Amino acid sequence: MQVDEAIRGRRTVKAFGPRPVEPEVLDELFELARWAPNHHLTQPWRFRVLGSEALGRLKRAAGEEAAGKLDRAPTLVLCTARTGGDPVQDEEDMLAAGCAAYIVLLGAHARGLGGYWRTPEVLRRADGRRACAVGDEERLVGLIHLGDARQSKRPPQRLAPRDFVSYLD
């Protein structure tokens, strides 16, 4: 798959088959993610693949009403950014970790998998962070849902470049 095709073809998928993503495939995705651009080579991204115990803790922290959304995909990957307290560097590190998360989604799509990037409220709270062993020096980037897609979607309407690009003299 060409990069242009991957970018234009990737969709948010919210319905997945039951088969978990193989650890070898996840390792391939994380190998790609490490090539995300990052200022000063801080490599701030941190990925946690949630096993059944971690998922159970997170679901308990989320509560009964929100826990069901955590069952949508067979594989959940938490992405955080390690920060150091410098506001400028922390902002750059958050953006770099966001790029790394997107690389995981593009790589998954190129391998025929579906993906969904969420930022659930439970991971913004202390109990949710504890459930996934997220330290105080880390900020939430997203919870990536991965698996075999059980739905297909048409591309959404997008702005044309002329609506968001300026060429400055």
DSSP file (Angstrom, degrees, kcal/mol; ACC not computed):
  #  RESIDUE AA STRUCTURE BP1 BP2  ACC     N-H-->O    O-->H-N    N-H-->O    O-->H-N    TCO  KAPPA ALPHA  PHI   PSI    X-CA   Y-CA   Z-CA
    1    1 A M              0   0    0      0, 0.0     2,-0.1     0, 0.0   109,-0.1   0.000 360.0 360.0 360.0 130.9    0.0    0.0    0.0
    2    2 A Q     >  -     0   0    0      1,-0.1     4,-2.4     4,-0.0     5,-0.2  -0.446 360.0-116.5 -75.6 152.9    1.4    3.4   -1.0
    3    3 A V  H  > S+     0   0    0      1,-0.2     4,-2.6     2,-0.2     5,-0.2   0.887 115.1  53.8 -60.5 -40.3    1.5    6.1    1.7
    4    4 A D  H  > S+     0   0    0      1,-0.2     4,-2.4     2,-0.2    -1,-0.2   0.919 110.3  47.6 -59.4 -43.2   -1.0    8.3   -0.1
    5    5 A E  H  > S+     0   0    0      2,-0.2     4,-2.1     1,-0.2    -1,-0.2   0.894 111.2  51.0 -65.0 -40.8   -3.5    5.4   -0.3
    6    6 A A  H  X S+     0   0    0     -4,-2.4     4,-1.6     2,-0.2    -2,-0.2   0.919 112.0  46.8 -63.3 -43.7   -3.0    4.6    3.4
    7    7 A I  H  < S+     0   0    0     -4,-2.6    -2,-0.2     1,-0.2    -1,-0.2   0.934 118.5  40.0 -65.4 -46.3   -3.6    8.2    4.5
    8    8 A R  H  < S+     0   0    0     -4,-2.4    -1,-0.2    -5,-0.2    -2,-0.2   0.773 118.9  47.1 -74.6 -25.2   -6.7    8.6    2.3
    9    9 A G  H  < S+     0   0    0     -4,-2.1    -1,-0.2    -5,-0.2    -2,-0.2   0.663  82.2 106.2 -94.2 -17.4   -8.1    5.2    3.0
   10   10 A R     <  +     0   0    0     -4,-1.6     2,-0.3    -5,-0.2    96,-0.1  -0.409  47.2 179.6 -67.3 137.3   -7.8    5.0    6.8
   11   11 A R        -     0   0    0     -2,-0.1   104,-0.7   144,-0.1     2,-0.5  -0.937  36.2-101.6-133.8 156.3  -11.1    5.3    8.7
   12   12 A T  B     -a  115   0A   0     -2,-0.3     2,-0.4   102,-0.1   104,-0.2  -0.708  41.5-163.9 -76.1 124.2  -12.2    5.2   12.3
   13   13 A V        +     0   0    0    102,-2.6   132,-0.1    -2,-0.5     3,-0.1  -0.938  21.5 174.2-115.4 132.5  -13.6    1.8   12.9
   14   14 A K        +     0   0    0     -2,-0.4     2,-0.4     1,-0.1    -1,-0.1   0.328  64.6  69.0-119.4   5.2  -15.8    1.0   15.9
   15   15 A A        +     0   0    0    136,-0.1   135,-3.1   132,-0.1   136,-0.3  -0.986  63.5 174.1-128.7 122.4  -16.9   -2.6   15.2
   16   16 A F  B     -E  149   0B   0     56,-0.7   133,-0.2    -2,-0.4   131,-0.0  -0.871  31.3-114.5-128.6 154.9  -14.2   -5.3   15.3
   17   17 A G        -     0   0    0    131,-2.6   131,-0.2    -2,-0.3   133,-0.1  -0.315  39.3-107.2 -75.2 171.7  -14.0   -9.0   15.1
   18   18 A P  S    S+     0   0    0      0, 0.0    -1,-0.1     0, 0.0    55,-0.0   0.622  82.8 107.6 -81.2 -13.3  -12.9  -11.0   18.2
   19   19 A R        -     0   0    0      1,-0.1   129,-0.5   129,-0.1    -2,-0.1  -0.511  66.4-132.5 -74.9 122.3   -9.3  -11.9   17.2
   20   20 A P        -     0   0    0      0, 0.0     2,-0.3     0, 0.0   127,-0.1  -0.308  29.7 -97.9 -65.8 154.7   -6.6  -10.0   19.0
   21   21 A V        -     0   0    0    125,-0.2     5,-0.0     1,-0.1   125,-0.0  -0.595  46.6-107.8 -72.7 132.1   -3.8   -8.4   17.1
   22   22 A E    >>  -     0   0    0     -2,-0.3     4,-2.2     1,-0.1     3,-0.6  -0.306  19.5-123.6 -61.9 141.8   -0.8  -10.7   17.2
   23   23 A P  H 3> S+     0   0    0      0, 0.0     4,-2.6     0, 0.0     5,-0.2   0.841 112.1  57.9 -55.4 -34.4    2.1   -9.5   19.3
   24   24 A E  H 3> S+     0   0    0      2,-0.2     4,-1.7     1,-0.2     5,-0.1   0.888 106.9  47.3 -64.6 -37.9    4.4   -9.7   16.3
   25   25 A V  H <> S+     0   0    0     -3,-0.6     4,-2.1     2,-0.2    -1,-0.2   0.913 110.8  51.6 -69.1 -42.7    2.2   -7.3   14.4
   26   26 A L  H  X S+     0   0    0     -4,-2.2     4,-2.5     1,-0.2     5,-0.2   0.917 107.7  53.0 -59.3 -42.2    2.1   -4.9   17.3
   27   27 A D  H  X S+     0   0    0     -4,-2.6     4,-2.1     1,-0.2    -1,-0.2   0.886 107.0  52.1 -61.1 -38.2    5.9   -5.0   17.5
   28   28 A E  H  X S+     0   0    0     -4,-1.7     4,-1.8     2,-0.2    -1,-0.2   0.908 110.0  49.3 -61.9 -41.4    6.0   -4.1   13.8
   29   29 A L  H  X S+     0   0    0     -4,-2.1     4,-2.3     1,-0.2    -2,-0.2   0.903 111.4  47.8 -66.0 -41.2    3.7   -1.1   14.5
   30   30 A F  H  X S+     0   0    0     -4,-2.5     4,-1.5     2,-0.2    -1,-0.2   0.840 107.0  57.5 -69.8 -31.9    5.8    0.1   17.4
   31   31 A E  H  < S+     0   0    0     -4,-2.1    -1,-0.2    -5,-0.2    -2,-0.2   0.904 110.3  44.4 -62.0 -40.7    8.9   -0.2   15.3
   32   32 A L  H >< S+     0   0    0     -4,-1.8     3,-1.9     1,-0.2    -2,-0.2   0.910 108.1  58.4 -67.7 -41.6    7.3    2.1   12.8
   33   33 A A  H >< S+     0   0    0     -4,-2.3     3,-2.0     1,-0.3    -1,-0.2   0.807  91.7  68.5 -60.6 -30.9    6.1    4.5   15.5
   34   34 A R  T 3< S+     0   0    0     -4,-1.5    -1,-0.3     1,-0.3    -2,-0.2   0.630  89.9  65.6 -67.1  -9.9    9.6    5.1   16.8
   35   35 A W  T <  S+     0   0    0     -3,-1.9    -1,-0.3    -4,-0.2    -2,-0.2   0.325  72.3 125.8 -92.3   6.9   10.4    6.9   13.6
   36   36 A A  S <  S-     0   0    0     -3,-2.0     7,-0.1     1,-0.1     2,-0.1  -0.355  73.3 -98.9 -61.9 144.4    7.9    9.7   14.4
   37   37 A P        +     0   0    0      0, 0.0     2,-0.3     0, 0.0    62,-0.2  -0.422  49.9 172.5 -65.6 139.9    9.5   13.2   14.3
   38   38 A N    >   -     0   0    0     -2,-0.1     3,-1.7    -3,-0.1    55,-0.1  -0.926  33.3-115.8-155.5 128.4   10.5   14.5   17.7
   39   39 A H  G >  S+     0   0    0     -2,-0.3     3,-1.1     1,-0.3     4,-0.1  -0.354  99.9   2.8 -65.0 134.6   12.5   17.6   18.7
   40   40 A H  G 3  S-     0   0    0      1,-0.2    -1,-0.3     2,-0.1     0, 0.0   0.643 115.5 -88.8  63.0  16.5   15.8   16.9   20.4
   41   41 A L  G <  S+     0   0    0     -3,-1.7    -1,-0.2     1,-0.1    -2,-0.2   0.886  76.8 154.7  49.0  45.8   15.2   13.1   19.9
   42   42 A T    <   -     0   0    0     -3,-1.1    -1,-0.1    40,-0.0    -2,-0.1   0.738  35.2-155.2 -72.4 -22.8   13.3   13.0   23.2
   43   43 A Q        +     0   0    0      1,-0.1    -5,-0.1    -7,-0.1    50,-0.0   0.938  22.9 173.3  44.9  61.4   11.3    9.9   22.0
   44   44 A P        +     0   0    0      0, 0.0    38,-2.9     0, 0.0    -1,-0.1   0.617  32.4 111.1 -79.3 -13.8    8.5   10.8   24.4
   45   45 A W  E     -B   81   0A   0     36,-0.2     2,-0.4   -12,-0.1    36,-0.2  -0.299  42.7-172.9 -68.0 143.3    5.9    8.2   23.3
   46   46 A R  E     -B   80   0A   0     34,-2.2    34,-2.5     2,-0.0     2,-0.4  -0.997   4.1-163.3-134.4 131.0    5.1    5.3   25.6
   47   47 A F  E     -B   79   0A   0     -2,-0.4     2,-0.4    32,-0.2    32,-0.2  -0.946   5.4-173.0-118.1 136.5    2.8    2.5   24.5
   48   48 A R  E     -B   78   0A   0     30,-2.2    30,-3.1    -2,-0.4     2,-0.6  -0.989  14.7-149.5-127.5 120.8    1.1    0.0   26.8
   49   49 A V  E     -B   77   0A   0     -2,-0.4     2,-0.6    28,-0.2    28,-0.2  -0.814  25.9-130.9 -87.7 121.5   -0.8   -3.0   25.3
   50   50 A L        -     0   0    0     26,-2.5    26,-0.5    -2,-0.6     2,-0.1  -0.631  22.5-164.1 -83.1 118.4   -3.6   -3.7   27.8
   51   51 A G     >  -     0   0    0     -2,-0.6     4,-2.7    24,-0.1     5,-0.2  -0.221  42.8 -84.5 -84.2-176.3   -3.9   -7.3   28.8
   52   52 A S  H  > S+     0   0    0      1,-0.2     4,-2.3     2,-0.2     5,-0.1   0.870 127.8  49.2 -64.4 -38.0   -7.0   -8.8   30.5
   53   53 A E  H  > S+     0   0    0      2,-0.2     4,-2.3     1,-0.2    -1,-0.2   0.944 114.2  44.8 -65.8 -47.6   -5.9   -7.7   34.1
   54   54 A A  H  > S+     0   0    0      1,-0.2     4,-2.5     2,-0.2    -2,-0.2   0.907 113.4  51.1 -62.9 -41.6   -5.2   -4.1   33.0
   55   55 A L  H  X S+     0   0    0     -4,-2.7     4,-2.7     1,-0.2    -1,-0.2   0.911 108.9  51.6 -62.8 -41.3   -8.4   -4.0   31.0
   56   56 A G  H  X S+     0   0    0     -4,-2.3     4,-2.3    -5,-0.2    -2,-0.2   0.920 110.6  47.9 -60.7 -44.2  -10.4   -5.2   34.0
   57   57 A R  H  X S+     0   0    0     -4,-2.3     4,-2.2     1,-0.2    -2,-0.2   0.915 112.9  48.6 -62.1 -42.4   -8.8   -2.5   36.2
   58   58 A L  H  X S+     0   0    0     -4,-2.5     4,-2.3    73,-0.2    -2,-0.2   0.900 110.5  50.7 -66.5 -39.9   -9.6    0.1   33.6
   59   59 A K  H  X S+     0   0    0     -4,-2.7     4,-1.8     2,-0.2    -1,-0.2   0.895 109.8  50.3 -64.6 -40.1  -13.2   -1.0   33.2
   60   60 A R  H  < S+     0   0    0     -4,-2.3    -1,-0.2     1,-0.2    -2,-0.2   0.910 112.4  47.3 -63.4 -40.9  -13.7   -1.0   37.0
   61   61 A A  H  < S+     0   0    0     -4,-2.2    -2,-0.2     1,-0.2    -1,-0.2   0.872 110.9  52.6 -66.5 -36.3  -12.3    2.6   37.1
   62   62 A A  H  < S-     0   0    0     -4,-2.3     4,-0.4    -5,-0.2    -1,-0.2   0.828 107.9-132.1 -69.5 -32.2  -14.5    3.6   34.2
   63   63 A G     X  -     0   0    0     -4,-1.8     4,-2.1     1,-0.1     3,-0.3  -0.072  29.4 -69.6  92.2 160.5  -17.7    2.4   35.8
   64   64 A E  H  > S+     0   0    0      1,-0.2     4,-0.7     2,-0.2    -1,-0.1   0.852 128.0  51.9 -57.5 -41.8  -20.4    0.2   34.4
   65   65 A E  H  4 S+     0   0    0      1,-0.2    -1,-0.2     2,-0.1     3,-0.2   0.888 119.5  33.0 -66.9 -39.5  -21.8    2.8   31.9
   66   66 A A  H >4 S+     0   0    0     -4,-0.4     3,-1.0    -3,-0.3     4,-0.5   0.666  99.7  80.4 -91.4 -18.0  -18.5    3.6   30.2
   67   67 A A  H >< S+     0   0    0     -4,-2.1     3,-1.4     1,-0.2     4,-0.3   0.808  80.0  68.1 -62.6 -31.5  -16.9    0.1   30.5
   68   68 A G  G >< S+     0   0    0     -4,-0.7     3,-1.6     1,-0.3    -1,-0.2   0.833  91.7  59.8 -59.3 -34.3  -18.7   -1.2   27.5
   69   69 A K  G X  S+     0   0    0     -3,-1.0     3,-1.0     1,-0.3    -1,-0.3   0.749  96.2  63.0 -66.5 -21.4  -16.9    1.0   25.1
   70   70 A L  G <  S+     0   0    0     -3,-1.4    -1,-0.3    -4,-0.5     3,-0.2   0.564  96.9  59.1 -78.9  -7.3  -13.6   -0.6   26.2
   71   71 A D  G <  S+     0   0    0     -3,-1.6    -1,-0.2    -4,-0.3    -2,-0.2   0.353  76.4  95.3 -98.4   4.0  -14.9   -3.9   24.9
   72   72 A R  S <  S+     0   0    0     -3,-1.0   -56,-0.7    -4,-0.1    -1,-0.1   0.893  87.1  36.7 -64.4 -39.9  -15.3   -2.7   21.3
   73   73 A A  S    S-     0   0    0     -4,-0.3    74,-0.1    -3,-0.2     3,-0.1  -0.840  71.7-135.4-117.2 151.2  -11.9   -3.9   20.1
   74   74 A P  S    S+     0   0    0      0, 0.0     2,-0.4     0, 0.0    73,-0.1   0.684  94.5  46.4 -76.2 -17.0   -9.9   -7.1   21.0
   75   75 A T  E     - C   0 146A   0     71,-1.5    71,-2.8   -56,-0.1     2,-0.4  -0.988  65.7-173.1-131.2 125.8   -6.6   -5.1   21.3
   76   76 A L  E     - C   0 145A   0    -26,-0.5   -26,-2.5    -2,-0.4     2,-0.5  -0.965   1.4-170.9-118.4 133.1   -6.2   -1.8   23.2
   77   77 A V  E     -BC  49 144A   0     67,-2.6    67,-3.5    -2,-0.4     2,-0.5  -0.982  11.4-150.2-125.6 119.5   -3.0    0.2   23.2
   78   78 A L  E     -BC  48 143A   0    -30,-3.1   -30,-2.2    -2,-0.5     2,-0.5  -0.768  11.4-163.1 -89.2 129.7   -2.6    3.1   25.5
   79   79 A C  E     +BC  47 142A   0     63,-3.2    62,-2.4    -2,-0.5    63,-2.1  -0.962  15.1 167.1-114.8 127.7   -0.3    5.9   24.1
   80   80 A T  E     -BC  46 140A   0    -34,-2.5   -34,-2.2    -2,-0.5     2,-0.5  -0.854  29.1-128.8-128.6 167.3    1.1    8.5   26.5
   81   81 A A  E     -BC  45 139A   0     58,-2.4    58,-2.3    -2,-0.3     2,-0.5  -0.983  18.4-133.9-118.7 127.8    3.8   11.2   26.2
   82   82 A R  E     - C   0 138A   0    -38,-2.9     2,-0.3    -2,-0.5    56,-0.3  -0.683  30.4-167.6 -77.9 127.4    6.5   11.4   28.8
   83   83 A T        -     0   0    0     54,-3.9     7,-0.0    -2,-0.5     8,-0.0  -0.758  22.0-160.0-117.1 162.7    6.9   15.1   29.8
   84   84 A G        -     0   0    0     -2,-0.3    -1,-0.1     2,-0.3    54,-0.1   0.421  50.5 -97.2-125.8  -0.2    9.6   16.9   31.7
   85   85 A G  S    S+     0   0    0      1,-0.3     3,-0.1    52,-0.1    -2,-0.0   0.298  85.0 119.2 102.6 -10.8    8.1   20.1   33.0
   86   86 A D     >  -     0   0    0      1,-0.2     4,-3.3     2,-0.0    -1,-0.3  -0.816  57.2-147.7 -87.3 116.0    9.3   22.5   30.3
   87   87 A P  H  > S+     0   0    0      0, 0.0     4,-1.9     0, 0.0    -1,-0.2   0.855  94.0  45.8 -56.6 -39.1    6.1   23.9   28.7
   88   88 A V  H  > S+     0   0    0      2,-0.2     4,-2.2     1,-0.2     5,-0.2   0.953 116.9  43.1 -69.6 -48.8    7.6   24.3   25.2
   89   89 A Q  H  > S+     0   0    0      1,-0.2     4,-2.7     2,-0.2     5,-0.2   0.891 112.4  54.5 -64.3 -38.8    9.3   20.9   25.2
   90   90 A D  H  X S+     0   0    0     -4,-3.3     4,-2.3     2,-0.2    -1,-0.2   0.901 108.1  49.4 -62.2 -40.4    6.2   19.2   26.7
   91   91 A E  H  X S+     0   0    0     -4,-1.9     4,-2.0    -5,-0.3    -1,-0.2   0.932 112.6  47.2 -63.7 -44.5    4.0   20.6   23.9
   92   92 A E  H  X S+     0   0    0     -4,-2.2     4,-2.4     1,-0.2    -2,-0.2   0.890 111.5  51.6 -63.3 -38.6    6.4   19.4   21.3
   93   93 A D  H  X S+     0   0    0     -4,-2.7     4,-2.5     2,-0.2    -1,-0.2   0.869 107.2  52.6 -68.4 -35.9    6.6   16.0   22.9
   94   94 A M  H  X S+     0   0    0     -4,-2.3     4,-2.1     2,-0.2    -1,-0.2   0.926 111.4  46.8 -62.7 -43.5    2.8   15.7   23.0
   95   95 A L  H  X S+     0   0    0     -4,-2.0     4,-2.0     2,-0.2    -2,-0.2   0.900 111.6  51.0 -66.0 -39.7    2.7   16.4   19.3
   96   96 A A  H  X S+     0   0    0     -4,-2.4     4,-2.2     1,-0.2    -1,-0.2   0.918 110.3  49.1 -63.0 -43.2    5.5   13.9   18.6
   97   97 A A  H  X S+     0   0    0     -4,-2.5     4,-2.4     1,-0.2    -1,-0.2   0.864 108.1  54.9 -65.8 -34.5    3.6   11.2   20.6
   98   98 A G  H  X S+     0   0    0     -4,-2.1     4,-2.2     2,-0.2    -1,-0.2   0.898 107.3  50.2 -62.5 -40.1    0.5   12.1   18.6
   99   99 A C  H  X S+     0   0    0     -4,-2.0     4,-2.2     2,-0.2    -2,-0.2   0.915 109.4  51.2 -62.5 -42.4    2.4   11.5   15.4
  100  100 A A  H  X S+     0   0    0     -4,-2.2     4,-1.8     1,-0.2    -2,-0.2   0.907 109.3  50.4 -62.0 -41.5    3.6    8.1   16.8
  101  101 A A  H  X S+     0   0    0     -4,-2.4     4,-1.9     1,-0.2    -1,-0.2   0.907 110.1  50.1 -62.7 -41.3    0.0    7.1   17.6
  102  102 A Y  H  X S+     0   0    0     -4,-2.2     4,-2.8     1,-0.2    -1,-0.2   0.866 105.8  56.2 -66.2 -35.5   -1.0    8.1   14.0
  103  103 A I  H  X S+     0   0    0     -4,-2.2     4,-3.0     2,-0.2     5,-0.2   0.909 105.4  52.2 -61.8 -40.4    1.8    6.0   12.6
  104  104 A V  H  X S+     0   0    0     -4,-1.8     4,-2.4     2,-0.2    -2,-0.2   0.929 110.9  47.5 -59.6 -44.6    0.4    3.0   14.6
  105  105 A L  H  X S+     0   0    0     -4,-1.9     4,-2.3     2,-0.2    -2,-0.2   0.917 114.0  46.1 -64.0 -43.3   -3.0    3.6   13.0
  106  106 A L  H  X S+     0   0    0     -4,-2.8     4,-2.5     2,-0.2    -2,-0.2   0.917 113.2  49.6 -65.7 -42.6   -1.6    4.0    9.5
  107  107 A G  H  X S+     0   0    0     -4,-3.0     4,-1.0     2,-0.2    -2,-0.2   0.895 111.0  49.9 -62.8 -39.7    0.5    0.9    9.9
  108  108 A A  H ><>S+     0   0    0     -4,-2.4     5,-2.8    -5,-0.2     3,-0.6   0.926 110.8  49.6 -63.4 -44.5   -2.5   -1.1   11.2
  109  109 A H  H ><5S+     0   0    0     -4,-2.3     3,-2.0     1,-0.2    -2,-0.2   0.913 106.7  54.9 -60.3 -43.2   -4.5    0.1    8.2
  110  110 A A  H 3<5S+     0   0    0     -4,-2.5    -1,-0.2     1,-0.3    -2,-0.2   0.744 107.2  52.2 -63.3 -22.4   -1.8   -0.9    5.8
  111  111 A R  T <<5S-     0   0    0     -4,-1.0    -1,-0.3    -3,-0.6    -2,-0.2   0.260 125.8-101.2 -96.1  10.0   -1.9   -4.4    7.3
  112  112 A G  T < 5S+     0   0    0     -3,-2.0    37,-0.5     1,-0.3     2,-0.2   0.611  80.2 131.2  84.2  12.7   -5.7   -4.7    6.8
  113  113 A L      < -     0   0    0     -5,-2.8    -1,-0.3    -6,-0.2     2,-0.3  -0.628  52.6-127.4 -96.8 156.4   -6.6   -3.9   10.4
  114  114 A G  E     - D   0 147A   0     33,-3.5    33,-1.6    -2,-0.2     2,-0.3  -0.692  27.4-169.3 -95.7 155.8   -9.2   -1.4   11.7
  115  115 A G  E     -aD  12 146A   0   -104,-0.7  -102,-2.6    -2,-0.3     2,-0.3  -0.975  16.2-169.8-146.9 160.0   -8.4    1.3   14.2
  116  116 A Y  E     - D   0 145A   0     29,-1.6    29,-3.2    -2,-0.3     2,-0.6  -0.950  12.0-152.2-152.7 124.4  -10.0    3.8   16.5
  117  117 A W  E     + D   0 144A   0     -2,-0.3     2,-0.3    27,-0.2    27,-0.2  -0.905  25.0 169.0-105.1 119.9   -8.3    6.6   18.5
  118  118 A R  E     - D   0 143A   0     25,-2.3    25,-3.4    -2,-0.6    -2,-0.0  -0.861  32.6-154.4-124.6 160.0  -10.1    7.7   21.6
  119  119 A T        -     0   0    0     -2,-0.3     5,-0.1    23,-0.2    23,-0.1  -0.647  29.3-161.8-128.3  75.0   -9.2    9.8   24.6
  120  120 A P    >   -     0   0    0      0, 0.0     3,-1.3     0, 0.0     4,-0.2  -0.257  23.5-125.8 -66.7 145.5  -11.6    8.4   27.2
  121  121 A E  G >  S+     0   0    0      1,-0.3     3,-2.2     2,-0.2     4,-0.4   0.823 104.8  67.8 -57.6 -35.7  -12.4   10.4   30.3
  122  122 A V  G >  S+     0   0    0      1,-0.3     3,-1.0     2,-0.2     6,-0.6   0.817  95.1  56.6 -59.0 -30.5  -11.3    7.6   32.7
  123  123 A L  G <  S+     0   0    0     -3,-1.3    -1,-0.3     1,-0.2    -2,-0.2   0.491  98.8  61.1 -82.0  -1.3   -7.7    7.9   31.5
  124  124 A R  G <  S+     0   0    0     -3,-2.2     2,-0.3    -4,-0.2    -1,-0.2   0.474  96.3  78.4 -94.4  -6.0   -7.8   11.6   32.6
  125  125 A R  S <> S-     0   0    0     -3,-1.0     4,-2.4    -4,-0.4     5,-0.2  -0.688  88.2-118.0-105.0 157.3   -8.5   10.6   36.2
  126  126 A A  H  > S+     0   0    0     -2,-0.3     4,-2.5     1,-0.2     5,-0.2   0.874 112.9  52.2 -60.2 -40.3   -6.1    9.2   38.8
  127  127 A D  H  > S+     0   0    0      2,-0.2     4,-1.9     1,-0.2    -1,-0.2   0.892 111.8  45.7 -67.9 -38.0   -7.9    5.9   39.1
  128  128 A G  H  > S+     0   0    0     -6,-0.6     4,-0.9     2,-0.2    -1,-0.2   0.893 113.1  50.1 -68.6 -40.2   -7.8    5.3   35.4
  129  129 A R  H ><>S+     0   0    0     -4,-2.4     5,-2.8    -7,-0.3     3,-0.6   0.909 110.9  49.6 -63.8 -42.1   -4.2    6.3   35.2
  130  130 A R  H ><5S+     0   0    0     -4,-2.5     3,-1.5     1,-0.2    -1,-0.2   0.895 103.2  60.9 -62.9 -39.4   -3.3    3.9   38.1
  131  131 A A  H 3<5S+     0   0    0     -4,-1.9   -73,-0.2     1,-0.3    -1,-0.2   0.796 114.8  34.6 -58.2 -28.4   -5.2    1.1   36.4
  132  132 A C  T <<5S-     0   0    0     -4,-0.9    -1,-0.3    -3,-0.6    -2,-0.2   0.189 113.0-113.9-113.5  14.2   -2.7    1.4   33.5
  133  133 A A  T < 5 +     0   0    0     -3,-1.5     2,-0.6     1,-0.2    -3,-0.2   0.882  54.0 167.1  56.2  43.8    0.4    2.3   35.5
  134  134 A V      < -     0   0    0     -5,-2.8    -1,-0.2    -8,-0.1    -2,-0.1  -0.811  26.1-139.6 -91.7 121.2    0.6    5.8   34.0
  135  135 A G    >   -     0   0    0     -2,-0.6     3,-1.6     1,-0.1    -1,-0.0  -0.237  22.3-107.0 -77.7 166.8    3.0    8.0   36.0
  136  136 A D  T 3  S+     0   0    0      1,-0.3    -1,-0.1   -54,-0.0    -2,-0.0   0.732 117.0  63.2 -64.3 -22.9    2.6   11.6   36.9
  137  137 A E  T 3  S+     0   0    0    -55,-0.0   -54,-3.9   -53,-0.0     2,-0.4   0.360  93.7  81.5 -84.8   6.7    5.3   12.6   34.3
  138  138 A E  E <   -C   82   0A   0     -3,-1.6     2,-0.4   -56,-0.3   -56,-0.2  -0.869  61.9-155.3-116.0 147.2    3.1   11.2   31.4
  139  139 A R  E     -C   81   0A   0    -58,-2.3   -58,-2.4    -2,-0.4     2,-0.2  -0.936  30.1-103.9-118.5 144.8    0.2   12.8   29.6
  140  140 A L  E     +C   80   0A   0     -2,-0.4   -60,-0.2   -60,-0.2     3,-0.1  -0.458  37.9 168.4 -67.1 128.3   -2.6   11.0   27.8
  141  141 A V  E     -     0   0A   0    -62,-2.4     2,-0.3     1,-0.3   -61,-0.2   0.748  59.4 -61.0-102.2 -48.8   -2.3   10.9   24.0
  142  142 A G  E     -C   79   0A   0    -63,-2.1   -63,-3.2   -23,-0.1     2,-0.6  -0.925  32.3-107.6 174.0 163.0   -5.0    8.3   23.3
  143  143 A L  E     -CD  78 118A   0    -25,-3.4   -25,-2.3    -2,-0.3     2,-0.6  -0.955  37.0-152.3-107.8 115.1   -6.3    4.8   23.6
  144  144 A I  E     -CD  77 117A   0    -67,-3.5   -67,-2.6    -2,-0.6     2,-0.5  -0.800   3.0-156.5 -96.6 120.7   -5.9    3.0   20.3
  145  145 A H  E     -CD  76 116A   0    -29,-3.2   -29,-1.6    -2,-0.6     2,-0.3  -0.830  19.3-180.0 -94.2 130.5   -8.4    0.3   19.5
  146  146 A L  E     +CD  75 115A   0    -71,-2.8   -71,-1.5    -2,-0.5     2,-0.3  -0.967  18.7  98.1-134.4 148.6   -7.2   -2.3   17.0
  147  147 A G  E    S- D   0 114A   0    -33,-1.6   -33,-3.5    -2,-0.3     2,-0.5  -0.961  73.6 -36.4 165.6-173.7   -8.5   -5.4   15.4
  148  148 A D        -     0   0    0   -129,-0.5  -131,-2.6    -2,-0.3   -35,-0.1  -0.612  66.9-120.0 -72.8 122.4  -10.2   -6.9   12.3
  149  149 A A  B     -E   16   0B   0     -2,-0.5  -133,-0.2   -37,-0.5    -1,-0.1  -0.412  26.3-173.4 -67.9 135.6  -12.7   -4.3   11.0
  150  150 A R  S    S+     0   0    0   -135,-3.1     2,-0.3    -2,-0.1  -134,-0.2   0.064  70.1  45.2-113.5  19.9  -16.3   -5.4   10.9
  151  151 A Q        -     0   0    0   -136,-0.3     2,-0.4     2,-0.0  -136,-0.1  -0.984  65.2-148.7-153.6 157.1  -17.5   -2.3    9.1
  152  152 A S        -     0   0    0     -2,-0.3     2,-0.4    -3,-0.0  -139,-0.0  -0.966  15.6-159.0-127.8 150.2  -16.4   -0.1    6.2
  153  153 A K        -     0   0    0     -2,-0.4    -2,-0.0     3,-0.0  -140,-0.0  -0.936  17.3-121.7-130.4 149.5  -17.0    3.6    5.9
  154  154 A R        -     0   0    0     -2,-0.4     0, 0.0     1,-0.1     0, 0.0  -0.552  48.0 -90.0 -80.0 153.3  -17.2    6.1    3.1
  155  155 A P        -     0   0    0      0, 0.0    -1,-0.1     0, 0.0     3,-0.1  -0.419  44.7-123.6 -64.7 137.7  -14.7    8.9    3.3
  156  156 A P        -     0   0    0      0, 0.0     2,-0.1     0, 0.0    -3,-0.0  -0.365  35.5 -85.9 -75.5 161.4  -16.1   12.0    5.2
  157  157 A Q        -     0   0    0     -2,-0.1     2,-0.3     1,-0.0     0, 0.0  -0.464  51.4-167.9 -64.5 137.7  -16.3   15.4    3.6
  158  158 A R        -     0   0    0     -2,-0.1     2,-0.1    -3,-0.1    -1,-0.0  -0.943  25.6-101.9-128.4 149.9  -13.1   17.3    4.0
  159  159 A L        -     0   0    0     -2,-0.3     5,-0.0     1,-0.1     0, 0.0  -0.382  40.1-113.9 -63.4 147.4  -12.1   20.9    3.5
  160  160 A A    >   -     0   0    0      1,-0.1     3,-2.6    -2,-0.1     4,-0.4  -0.571  28.4-111.0 -77.5 148.9  -10.2   21.6    0.3
  161  161 A P  G >> S+     0   0    0      0, 0.0     3,-1.9     0, 0.0     4,-1.7   0.835 117.0  65.5 -51.0 -35.0   -6.6   22.8    0.8
  162  162 A R  G 34 S+     0   0    0      1,-0.3    -3,-0.0     2,-0.2    -2,-0.0   0.736  96.5  58.8 -61.2 -19.7   -7.6   26.2   -0.5
  163  163 A D  G <4 S+     0   0    0     -3,-2.6    -1,-0.3     1,-0.1     3,-0.0   0.578 121.3  21.0 -86.2 -10.0   -9.8   26.5    2.6
  164  164 A F  T <4 S+     0   0    0     -3,-1.9     2,-0.4    -4,-0.4    -2,-0.2   0.366 104.2  87.0-138.9   6.2   -7.0   26.0    5.1
  165  165 A V     <  -     0   0    0     -4,-1.7     2,-0.4    -5,-0.2    -1,-0.0  -0.921  46.4-176.6-113.5 136.0   -3.7   26.9    3.4
  166  166 A S        -     0   0    0     -2,-0.4     2,-0.6    -3,-0.0    -3,-0.0  -0.988  16.1-150.3-125.2 138.5   -2.1   30.3    3.1
  167  167 A Y        -     0   0    0     -2,-0.4     2,-0.3     2,-0.0    -2,-0.0  -0.950  22.1-156.5-106.5 116.1    1.0   31.2    1.2
  168  168 A L              0   0    0     -2,-0.6    -2,-0.0     1,-0.1     0, 0.0  -0.723 360.0 360.0 -98.7 140.3    2.7   34.1    2.9
  169  169 A D              0   0    0     -2,-0.3    -1,-0.1     0, 0.0    -2,-0.0   0.427 360.0 360.0 -86.1 360.0    5.1   36.6    1.3
